């Protein structure tokens, strides 16, 4: 299996002939199955209307799916926040274009049952099933079940979670005083008298307070914990078990943006956040227990560590693979308005304003442009080798040049592998560098 991270194409991939690019393409083509997270809405300009987002309203022309097939990708995930950038109609358009291109996909659908169902691809080495879910979404991005008397909502397969903030007694008293003084406590009481459910507006709790969408509870100090939605978790595990029964191999694709405690108090940018949230680790392991042969994580646009759990690889974040967000050729009006730009502004004007002429955000940090692909080799049912191949997406190059991967060499490859060594050690995985490749040893 070959696993790649976020694919966000806005221009052609097939015309290029650098040796390190063609070698990467041959690596993808040479796998029995190649997977990537397709993090975009595939659409023509008349398909879908833009949702508001403070990220990149990502759109990919359908003709570029041919380039993904040319590169060798067999199956993709559509469970991510950019799958809904152009609303329900955009979701349906993406699915239609992927079907037309003959690329199996999982993670979004015309209703919740479709979004949660596995996708399958047949290979000479066996049938591969894919279940894909995302923890990063807005409530209206969730696909919903249909009823006998009502259609479902198109959207993504959700894996929701909640965060709980523990504070000391003094802080809890202050938070309760704020809630009382601003009338928020009484507002919650009024809502309970209306049509909100007990899960939406729970009873007041002497040991905690819900304030402005956050849940604070009494503790011995200050800490943050996360917990996956039990209903979403049970549903996704059920479909992983289904794929296990229906396929020879199972991939679970896990999209998330949430980091763990390390760096929370000191990190100046996301680059310094180096571990996934607690619920991510817990559910990734549960996915393996349910039958996943590999967990392919992505979402932060940064690489995170790897873990071998019960003899199966968990790749917490593969980072970017195709990262062409800077050459999207159309943005909705809200994108321009966020930076005080009028109707005469161009996409380049918006991109310059958003990045401070490449001094902040993704262009400012090489870590967003230095990632890896993973190859997993199995003999029988046993994982025999996990290899991490560094890739370079061209940090520092002009917009028209960066975002397309080549195999990394020299100092760039060294930096990528050193980061993977350091972050994987957190999960007990030993990454050994062999040439320009990281190899994870299996502990029997």
C-alpha positions as CSV (number, residue, x, y, z in Angstrom):
1,X,0.0,0.0,0.0
2,X,1.1,3.5,-0.8
3,X,-0.4,6.3,1.3
4,X,-0.3,10.0,0.5
5,X,-1.7,13.0,2.4
6,X,-3.7,16.0,1.3
7,X,-4.2,16.4,-2.5
8,X,-5.4,19.9,-3.4
9,X,-4.8,20.3,-7.2
10,X,-5.6,23.4,-9.1
11,X,-3.3,22.9,-12.2
12,X,-1.9,20.1,-14.3
13,X,0.4,17.4,-12.9
14,X,1.3,15.4,-15.9
15,X,3.4,17.7,-18.1
16,X,6.6,17.6,-16.0
17,X,9.7,15.5,-16.4
18,X,12.2,16.1,-13.5
19,X,13.9,12.9,-12.5
20,X,12.8,13.1,-8.9
21,X,9.2,13.8,-10.0
22,X,9.0,10.9,-12.4
23,X,10.6,8.6,-9.8
24,X,7.9,9.6,-7.3
25,X,5.2,9.0,-10.0
26,X,6.7,5.5,-10.7
27,X,6.6,4.8,-6.9
28,X,2.9,5.6,-6.8
29,X,2.2,3.5,-9.9
30,X,4.2,0.6,-8.6
31,X,2.1,0.1,-5.5
32,X,-0.6,-2.5,-5.5
33,X,-2.9,0.2,-4.2
34,X,-2.3,4.0,-3.9
35,X,-4.5,6.1,-1.6
36,X,-4.7,9.9,-1.1
37,X,-7.0,12.4,0.7
38,X,-8.7,14.5,-2.0
39,X,-9.1,17.7,-0.1
40,X,-11.2,19.8,-2.5
41,X,-14.5,20.2,-4.2
42,X,-14.3,18.9,-7.8
43,X,-16.7,21.1,-9.8
44,X,-17.3,23.2,-12.8
45,X,-17.9,26.8,-12.1
46,X,-21.7,26.6,-12.3
47,X,-21.8,23.7,-9.8
48,X,-22.5,24.6,-6.1
49,X,-22.4,27.9,-4.2
50,X,-19.6,28.8,-1.8
51,X,-19.9,28.3,1.9
52,X,-18.2,30.8,4.1
53,X,-14.7,29.7,5.2
54,X,-11.7,31.4,6.7
55,X,-9.5,28.9,4.9
56,X,-9.1,28.4,1.2
57,X,-12.4,27.9,-0.7
58,X,-10.9,25.0,-2.6
59,X,-12.1,24.0,-6.0
60,X,-10.6,21.6,-8.6
61,X,-11.6,21.4,-12.3
62,X,-12.8,17.9,-13.1
63,X,-10.3,17.4,-15.9
64,X,-7.5,17.3,-13.2
65,X,-8.9,13.9,-12.0
66,X,-7.3,12.5,-15.1
67,X,-3.9,13.6,-13.8
68,X,-4.5,11.9,-10.5
69,X,-5.2,8.7,-12.4
70,X,-2.1,9.3,-14.6
71,X,-0.1,9.6,-11.4
72,X,-1.4,6.2,-10.3
73,X,-3.9,6.8,-7.5
74,X,-6.6,4.2,-7.1
75,X,-8.8,5.3,-4.3
76,X,-9.4,8.6,-2.4
77,X,-11.0,10.0,0.7
78,X,-13.5,12.8,0.4
79,X,-14.0,13.2,4.2
80,X,-12.5,16.6,4.9
81,X,-13.5,20.2,5.5
82,X,-12.9,21.2,1.9
83,X,-15.4,18.6,0.5
84,X,-18.2,21.0,1.5
85,X,-16.6,24.3,0.4
86,X,-19.3,24.7,-2.2
87,X,-22.2,23.3,-0.2
88,X,-24.4,20.3,-0.7
89,X,-24.5,20.8,-4.5
90,X,-20.7,20.9,-4.5
91,X,-20.5,17.6,-2.6
92,X,-22.8,15.9,-5.2
93,X,-20.8,17.4,-8.1
94,X,-17.6,16.0,-6.7
95,X,-19.1,12.6,-6.3
96,X,-20.5,12.7,-9.9
97,X,-17.1,13.7,-11.4
98,X,-15.3,11.0,-9.4
99,X,-17.7,8.4,-10.6
100,X,-17.3,9.6,-14.2
101,X,-13.5,9.4,-13.8
102,X,-13.7,5.9,-12.3
103,X,-12.0,6.8,-9.0
104,X,-13.6,5.1,-6.0
105,X,-14.1,7.4,-3.0
106,X,-15.4,7.2,0.5
107,X,-16.3,9.8,3.2
108,X,-18.9,11.9,1.6
109,X,-22.3,11.1,0.1
110,X,-25.8,12.2,-0.7
111,X,-26.9,11.1,2.8
112,X,-25.2,9.8,5.9
113,X,-25.4,6.1,5.0
114,X,-23.6,6.9,1.7
115,X,-21.0,9.0,3.4
116,X,-20.2,6.3,5.9
117,X,-20.2,3.4,3.6
118,X,-16.8,1.9,2.5
119,X,-15.4,2.3,-1.0
120,X,-13.7,-0.7,-2.6
121,X,-11.0,-1.2,-5.2
122,X,-9.8,-4.6,-6.6
123,X,-6.1,-5.2,-7.0
124,X,-4.0,-8.2,-7.9
125,X,-3.0,-8.4,-4.2
126,X,-6.6,-8.4,-3.0
127,X,-9.7,-6.2,-2.5
128,X,-9.1,-3.0,-0.6
129,X,-11.8,-1.3,1.4
130,X,-11.7,2.4,2.5
131,X,-13.6,4.0,5.3
132,X,-13.1,7.7,5.7
133,X,-14.2,10.2,8.3
134,X,-13.4,13.8,9.4
135,X,-13.3,15.3,12.8
136,X,-13.1,18.9,11.5
137,X,-16.4,20.2,10.1
138,X,-19.2,22.7,10.8
139,X,-22.5,21.2,12.0
140,X,-24.2,21.8,8.7
141,X,-21.4,20.0,6.8
142,X,-22.5,16.6,8.3
143,X,-24.4,14.3,6.1
144,X,-27.7,13.3,7.6
145,X,-29.9,10.3,7.5
146,X,-32.9,10.2,5.2
147,X,-36.3,9.2,6.5
148,X,-39.3,7.6,4.7
149,X,-40.8,11.1,4.6
150,X,-37.7,13.3,4.2
151,X,-34.5,13.3,2.2
152,X,-31.1,13.1,3.8
153,X,-28.5,16.0,3.6
154,X,-25.4,15.6,1.4
155,X,-22.2,16.0,3.3
156,X,-19.3,14.4,5.0
157,X,-19.0,11.4,7.3
158,X,-18.5,13.0,10.7
159,X,-16.4,11.8,13.6
160,X,-17.3,14.5,16.1
161,X,-15.6,15.2,19.5
162,X,-16.0,17.4,22.5
163,X,-13.4,19.3,24.5
164,X,-13.5,19.6,28.2
165,X,-11.5,22.3,30.0
166,X,-10.5,21.7,33.6
167,X,-9.9,24.7,35.8
168,X,-9.3,25.4,39.5
169,X,-11.9,26.6,42.0
170,X,-11.0,30.3,41.6
171,X,-11.3,30.2,37.9
172,X,-14.6,28.2,38.0
173,X,-16.1,30.8,40.4
174,X,-15.0,33.6,38.0
175,X,-16.5,31.8,35.0
176,X,-19.8,31.3,36.8
177,X,-19.8,35.0,37.9
178,X,-19.3,36.0,34.2
179,X,-22.1,33.7,33.1
180,X,-24.5,35.1,35.8
181,X,-23.4,38.7,35.2
182,X,-23.9,38.6,31.5
183,X,-27.3,36.9,31.7
184,X,-26.0,33.8,30.0
185,X,-27.1,31.5,32.9
186,X,-30.7,32.8,32.6
187,X,-30.5,32.6,28.8
188,X,-29.8,28.9,29.1
189,X,-32.8,28.6,31.5
190,X,-35.0,30.2,28.9
191,X,-33.7,27.9,26.2
192,X,-34.5,24.9,28.3
193,X,-38.1,26.1,28.4
194,X,-38.2,26.2,24.6
195,X,-37.5,23.4,22.2
196,X,-33.8,22.6,22.9
197,X,-32.9,19.1,24.0
198,X,-31.2,18.2,27.2
199,X,-28.1,17.3,25.3
200,X,-28.0,20.7,23.7
201,X,-28.7,22.7,26.9
202,X,-27.8,20.4,29.9
203,X,-28.9,21.2,33.4
204,X,-26.6,23.6,35.4
205,X,-23.9,21.7,37.3
206,X,-22.3,22.7,40.6
207,X,-19.0,21.3,39.4
208,X,-18.9,23.1,36.0
209,X,-20.3,25.7,33.7
210,X,-21.0,25.8,30.0
211,X,-19.9,29.2,28.7
212,X,-19.9,30.5,25.1
213,X,-19.8,27.0,23.6
214,X,-17.0,25.7,25.8
215,X,-17.4,23.3,28.7
216,X,-15.5,24.1,31.9
217,X,-15.3,21.6,34.8
218,X,-13.7,21.8,38.3
219,X,-10.3,20.2,38.5
220,X,-7.0,20.4,40.4
221,X,-5.5,22.8,37.9
222,X,-5.7,23.6,34.2
223,X,-5.9,21.0,31.5
224,X,-7.8,20.1,28.3
225,X,-9.2,16.7,27.4
226,X,-11.0,15.6,24.3
227,X,-13.5,12.8,23.8
228,X,-14.9,11.4,20.6
229,X,-18.7,11.4,20.0
230,X,-19.8,7.9,21.0
231,X,-22.5,7.7,18.3
232,X,-20.1,8.7,15.5
233,X,-17.4,6.4,16.8
234,X,-19.7,3.4,17.0
235,X,-21.0,4.0,13.5
236,X,-17.6,4.3,12.0
237,X,-16.3,1.3,13.8
238,X,-19.3,-0.7,12.5
239,X,-18.4,0.2,9.0
240,X,-14.7,-0.6,9.5
241,X,-15.8,-4.0,10.7
242,X,-18.0,-4.3,7.6
243,X,-15.1,-3.5,5.3
244,X,-13.0,-6.1,7.2
245,X,-15.6,-8.7,6.3
246,X,-16.0,-7.6,2.7
247,X,-12.3,-6.9,1.7
248,X,-8.9,-8.4,2.1
249,X,-7.4,-5.1,3.3
250,X,-8.8,-2.1,5.0
251,X,-7.7,1.5,5.1
252,X,-9.2,4.0,7.6
253,X,-8.7,7.6,6.5
254,X,-8.8,10.0,9.4
255,X,-9.0,13.8,8.8
256,X,-8.5,16.1,11.8
257,X,-7.1,19.5,12.7
258,X,-6.9,19.2,16.5
259,X,-3.6,19.0,18.3
260,X,-2.7,17.6,21.7
261,X,-1.4,19.2,24.9
262,X,2.3,19.4,23.8
263,X,3.1,22.9,22.9
264,X,-0.4,24.3,23.8
265,X,1.1,26.9,26.2
266,X,4.3,27.7,24.3
267,X,3.9,27.1,20.5
268,X,4.0,30.3,18.5
269,X,2.6,28.7,15.4
270,X,1.0,25.3,14.4
271,X,4.4,24.1,13.2
272,X,5.4,23.7,16.9
273,X,2.3,21.6,17.7
274,X,3.7,18.1,17.5
275,X,1.1,15.6,18.6
276,X,-2.5,14.8,17.7
277,X,-5.4,15.4,20.1
278,X,-6.1,12.7,22.7
279,X,-9.3,11.5,20.9
280,X,-7.4,11.1,17.7
281,X,-4.9,8.6,19.2
282,X,-7.7,6.8,21.0
283,X,-9.9,6.4,17.9
284,X,-7.0,5.5,15.6
285,X,-6.2,2.6,17.9
286,X,-9.9,1.6,18.1
287,X,-10.0,1.5,14.3
288,X,-7.1,-0.9,14.2
289,X,-8.9,-3.1,16.8
290,X,-12.0,-3.0,14.6
291,X,-10.0,-4.3,11.6
292,X,-8.2,-1.5,9.9
293,X,-4.8,-2.6,8.4
294,X,-3.6,1.0,8.3
295,X,-4.8,4.4,9.6
296,X,-4.0,7.2,7.2
297,X,-4.1,10.5,9.1
298,X,-4.1,13.9,7.6
299,X,-5.5,17.4,8.1
300,X,-3.0,19.6,9.9
301,X,-1.0,20.1,6.7
302,X,2.0,19.2,8.8
303,X,3.7,15.8,9.3
304,X,3.2,14.1,12.7
305,X,4.6,10.9,14.0
306,X,3.8,7.3,13.3
307,X,2.9,4.4,15.6
308,X,2.9,0.6,15.2
309,X,-0.2,-0.6,17.1
310,X,-1.0,-4.3,17.3
311,X,1.3,-4.7,14.3
312,X,-0.5,-2.1,12.2
313,X,0.8,1.3,11.2
314,X,-0.9,4.5,12.3
315,X,0.3,7.5,10.3
316,X,-0.9,10.4,12.4
317,X,-0.4,13.0,9.6
318,X,1.1,12.5,6.2
319,X,1.1,16.2,5.5
320,X,0.6,17.6,2.1
321,X,1.1,15.8,-1.2
322,X,-0.3,18.2,-3.8
323,X,-0.6,21.7,-2.3
324,X,-1.8,24.1,-5.0
325,X,-4.0,26.3,-2.9
326,X,-2.2,29.4,-4.2
327,X,-3.3,29.0,-7.8
328,X,-7.0,28.5,-7.3
329,X,-8.4,30.9,-9.9
330,X,-11.7,32.0,-8.3
331,X,-12.6,33.0,-4.7
332,X,-16.0,34.1,-3.3
333,X,-16.7,37.7,-2.3
334,X,-16.3,37.0,1.4
335,X,-12.7,36.0,0.9
336,X,-11.9,39.4,-0.5
337,X,-14.0,41.3,2.1
338,X,-12.2,39.7,5.0
339,X,-9.1,41.8,3.9
340,X,-10.9,44.9,2.9
341,X,-10.6,44.2,-0.8
342,X,-13.3,45.3,-3.3
343,X,-14.8,43.9,-6.5
344,X,-11.8,45.0,-8.6
345,X,-9.4,42.9,-6.6
346,X,-7.9,39.8,-8.2
347,X,-7.0,36.3,-6.8
348,X,-3.4,37.4,-6.5
349,X,-4.5,40.5,-4.5
350,X,-6.3,38.2,-2.1
351,X,-3.5,35.8,-1.8
352,X,-1.0,38.6,-1.2
353,X,-3.2,40.1,1.5
354,X,-3.8,36.8,3.2
355,X,-0.2,35.8,3.4
356,X,1.4,39.2,3.9
357,X,3.2,38.7,0.6
358,X,4.3,35.2,1.7
359,X,5.5,36.3,5.2
360,X,2.8,34.4,7.2
361,X,0.7,31.3,6.9
362,X,1.7,28.4,4.8
363,X,4.2,30.2,2.5
364,X,6.2,31.4,5.5
365,X,7.1,27.9,7.0
366,X,9.0,25.2,5.1
367,X,7.3,22.5,7.3
368,X,4.1,22.8,5.3
369,X,6.0,22.0,2.1
370,X,8.1,19.1,3.5
371,X,6.2,15.9,4.0
372,X,6.3,12.2,3.1
373,X,4.5,9.3,1.6
374,X,4.4,5.9,3.3
375,X,4.7,2.5,1.7
376,X,3.4,-0.5,3.8
377,X,4.5,-4.0,2.8
378,X,2.6,-7.0,4.0
379,X,3.5,-10.7,3.8
380,X,0.4,-12.8,4.6
381,X,-1.3,-10.8,7.2
382,X,1.9,-9.4,8.8
383,X,3.3,-6.0,8.3
384,X,6.9,-6.6,7.3
385,X,8.1,-3.1,6.3
386,X,7.0,0.5,6.7
387,X,9.0,3.0,4.7
388,X,8.7,6.8,4.9
389,X,9.7,8.6,1.7
390,X,10.4,12.4,2.1
391,X,8.9,14.7,-0.5
392,X,9.6,18.3,-1.3
393,X,6.8,20.6,-2.5
394,X,9.0,23.6,-3.3
395,X,9.0,26.0,-0.4
396,X,10.2,29.4,-1.4
397,X,9.4,28.9,-5.1
398,X,7.0,31.2,-6.9
399,X,3.3,30.3,-6.6
400,X,3.2,28.9,-10.1
401,X,6.0,26.4,-9.2
402,X,5.4,25.3,-5.7
403,X,2.9,22.7,-4.5
404,X,3.9,19.8,-6.8
405,X,5.8,17.0,-5.0
406,X,9.2,15.6,-5.9
407,X,11.3,13.1,-3.9
408,X,13.2,15.1,-1.4
409,X,17.0,15.1,-1.4
410,X,19.8,16.5,0.7
411,X,19.1,18.8,3.6
412,X,15.3,18.8,2.9
413,X,15.1,15.0,3.2
414,X,17.3,15.1,6.3
415,X,14.9,17.7,8.0
416,X,11.8,15.7,7.2
417,X,13.3,12.4,8.5
418,X,14.6,14.0,11.7
419,X,11.2,15.4,12.4
420,X,9.6,12.0,11.8
421,X,12.2,10.4,14.1
422,X,11.5,12.8,16.9
423,X,7.7,12.8,16.6
424,X,7.4,9.0,16.1
425,X,9.5,8.4,19.3
426,X,6.5,9.9,21.2
427,X,4.5,6.9,20.1
428,X,7.2,4.3,20.7
429,X,8.2,3.9,17.0
430,X,11.8,3.8,16.0
431,X,12.5,5.4,12.6
432,X,15.8,4.4,11.2
433,X,17.3,6.4,8.3
434,X,18.5,4.4,5.4
435,X,19.7,6.6,2.7
436,X,16.9,9.1,1.9
437,X,14.2,6.9,3.4
438,X,12.9,6.3,6.9
439,X,12.3,2.7,7.9
440,X,10.2,1.7,11.0
441,X,11.2,-1.5,12.7
442,X,8.5,-3.8,13.7
443,X,8.8,-5.1,17.3
444,X,7.7,-8.7,17.5
